[in-house]
Amino acid sequence: MQGARYQWNELNSDFAAFLLKTLPLALMIVNDATKIEVINEAAQSIFNISNEEARLQKCGNILKCINAHTPKGCGEYIVCKKCILRNSVLEALRGKVVSRNKGTFHVFYQDQVKEMTLLVTASPIQYKKKTMVIVVAEDVSLITQLQGLIPICSVCHRIHDEKSEWMGLEEYLMKNSEAELTHDICPVCSDKMRLKHALSK
């Protein structure tokens, strides 16, 4: 068993760089001026930008956020005050670890405005006596979110989906959300069942 375990301080810089480079999630190192120092290959793929193009850009610029294209630029538009990515970086620069905050962004994609949802994790790091932030961004845009009006039958509670098919509520929720369902009996139904059982005797 000896020699089989690795301690973090035994990992050499080449191996640490390899881990960060090949991590399948978008990873950015942001400096104390909230500008990107480096992004990994996953971030380059997701945001369709090279590491060289991303260097010293603000996060909104590499996301192609519509607010970064205003005259004032990323972080200066009024809605930027609510930006989950910007706020996660600022909190991390103040020393707080931010874990999996979800935010929606409107970004330019193939000459159209597209909605992108990111889960953001940010943590402060010290490198050569400088405070920086390591940011992991997970694109969860493809995970369907239930929103708007959902037509439901007032009698059987089946749902009419966008393909004009009727399906059970459970099937619809499992197909269109991250929810996992479990069964229980509410107090009203429990009383009804008790009454029905008593009457059947």
N, C-alpha and C positions, 0 to 999 in steps of 0.2 A: 504493500500500500504506500510505502514511502516514495515520494517523488511523483505520486499520481495527482496530488492536489496542487492547484495554482493559487497563489496569493496575488491580490491586485497589484501590490507593489513589485511583484516579480514580472509583470507583463511589460515587455519592452515597448518602446515607442512605435516600432514597426508594426507589432501585432495590434496595438491599440488603434493605430491609424487604419489598419486593415479592417478592424471591427467597425469603426465609424464609417468607413468608405462603403462597406458592403451591407450595412444595416438596411433592411428592406423598407424602412420608413424614412420619410423626408426629414433630414437633419440639417440644421443651420447653426453656425456659431456666429453670434451677434456681439459686436463690441459695445462699449459704454456710450457710444454716440448713436446707438440703435441702428447701426449699419452692419451689413453682413460681411463677415471675414471669409467664410468658406461654407460651401454646401456639399452634401454627399451626392452620390450617383442617383439615389432614389429621388432626391429633391430636384436634381437636374431633369430627370425623366418626367416627374409629375408636373413641374412648372415650365417644362420645355425651355430651359435656359442653361447655358454653360456656367461652370464655376467662375470663369473669367468675367463673363457678363454680369454675374450676380455680385461679384466682389464690390464692396462699399456702396451697394444699393440698399435702400430701405426695403423691409419685408413686403410692403404693399406693391412695390415696383416689380418684384419677381413674381408675385401672385398675379400681376396685371390687374390689380384692384381698380375699379372705376374711380374711386376717390383719390388714388395716387396720380391720376391723370388730370386733376384739377390744377389751376394755376399755382396754388400754394404747395401742392405735392403731398406725398404720403405723411400722415400724422398731423396735418395742419387743417384739414377740413373738419367741420363741426361734428360730423358723425364719427370721425376717427377717435373721439374721446371714448366711444363705446366699443372700439375695435378690440376683440378678445386677444388677437395676436399681439398687438401693440401693448395692451395692458399687461399681458403675461410677461412680456420682455421687461417692461418697466418695473413690475413687482419683483422679478428675479434680480434685476440690477440693485434693488433695495434689500436683497438678501433672502427673499421668500422663494420657496420651491412651489411652483404652480403645477397642479396635476390635472390633466385631462379636462380642460375647459373647452366647451363646444361653442363655436361661432360660425355664423353664415356670412359669406362674402359674395359680392357681385363682381365678377371678373370678366375681362375680355377673353373670349376663346373662339378662334376661327371667325373673327369679325362679328361676333355676336356677344351679347351680355349673357353670361351663364351664372347660375347660383352654385357656389361651392361651399360645402360644410366641412370644417376642419375640427379635429380634436387636437388641442394644443397642450403640450407639456413643456415647461420651461424651468431651468435650474441654473443658479449662478455657479460659475467656475472661476478659479484663479489660475491665470497663466502668465508667467513672467511678471508677477506683481501687478497684473492688470485684471480687473473684474470683467468677465465676459458672461454671456448667457448661451447655454446649449438649449436649442429649441427642437423638439420633435413635433412634427405636424402630420397627423393622419387624415387623409382625405376619406371622409365617410359620406360623400355626396351620393354614392350609389345605394346607400341604405335608405330604403323608402321611409319617408316620414308621413304619418297620417295628418292631414290638414284639410281644411275646407269643409264643404258639405258632403256628407256621406249618406246616400239614400238607403234607408232601412225600412223594412216592412213593419208596419205597426201591429201586425198580428203575430207573424212567426219569427220576426227579428232577423230574417235573412237580409243580406246586403247586396245591393245592385252595384257591381263593379264597373270600371271604365270599359270593359269588353261586353257590357250588357248581359252579364251572367249573374245569376242569383246564387249566393253561397252563404253558408252558415257563418255566424259572427265569429266563432272560434277559428274557422278556416281563414277568414278574411284577416283577422288580427295576426295570425301566425305568418301569413303570406306577405303582409304589408307592414310589418313592424319587427322590432328586435325583441318584442315581448315573448316570454314563454309562459304558457298558461298552466295553471293547476286548478283543481276542482275543490270546491267547498260548498256549503249550504248556508244561505243567508237566514237570519232569524225569521223573516216572514214565511219563506218556503218551509222552514223547519216546523213552524207552527201549523202550517197547512197540512204537512205530511203527518204530523202527530194527530191532528183532528181527523184526517181521512182514515188513518189507522184505527183510531178509536171508534169511528162510525162503522167501520167494516166488521167489527166484532159482534 
